[in-house]
């Protein structure tokens, strides 16, 4: 379970990049690339190591004028952690 006070950031070998040809964000790493959907890219863009999970959720809720994103965001962050994308 993700701690809401943790401050996730991309793991050292990963970086995000917008791919014009594909018109979406991708996560690049030495062995390849992961195509991200809009939700995943919006969450990962905020994983800067400075904002805690609570602040990421609050920012997303404000940006997209929606409430109740905590479960979806923490669920994605758990998957991203398991896959080694974030630390």
N, C-alpha and C positions, 0 to 999 in steps of 0.2 A: 504494500500500500504506500502510495506517495504521501510524504509529509508536506502539508500545506506551507510550512515555513522553509522548505528546501528551496534552493536557488539553482534550478537546472540550467545546464549549458550544453552546447554540442560537444561531443567527445572530440578529442584531439585530431583524429583522422578524418573527421567529417566536416563538410562545409555545404552551405546552401547556395544555390545559384538559380537565377531565372533563365529558363531556356526559351528563347524566342521561337525557335522552330516548333517546339511543342506547346508553346503558350501556357506554360506552367512552371512551378518551382520543382527543383529536383534536389536530392541530397546526394552529394558526391562523396565517394570514398575510394581508396586505392584500387579495390577490386571491381568497382562498378558504380552504379547509380540507382537511386530509388526515386521513382516518380511520385510526387506528393499531391494529394488532393488539396482543395482550398483550405479545409479545416486543419489538416496536418501542417500545412505551410504557415498558416496564421499562428498556430500554437508554437511551432519551432522557431519562427522569427522572433518570438518574445523570450525564448530561452537563452538569455544573454549572460547568465551567471550573476546578475545584479538584482533581478526581480524574483521574488518568491512566487510560489504557485498561486497563492491567494491573489497577489497583484496581477499575475497573468490572467487569471479568471476574471478579475474585476475589469481589466483593460479590454478583454474580448467582449464581455457583456456590455460595456459602454460603447465600444466601437460598433458593434452590430446591433445595439439596442435590443438586447434579449437578456433574459434572466435564467438562472438555473443551469449554467454550463459546467459547474464544478465536477459533476460526475463524469461527463464526457471528456473534459480536459484531463482529469486525473487518470481516467481509463486509458487515454491515448498516451500520456506520459509514462504509465506503467509499461505499456507495450514498447515504447521508444527506449526505455531503460533496459528492458529485457533484450532488445535487439542491439544494444550497445551504441545507440545513436546519441544519447545524452548521458551526462554524469551528474 
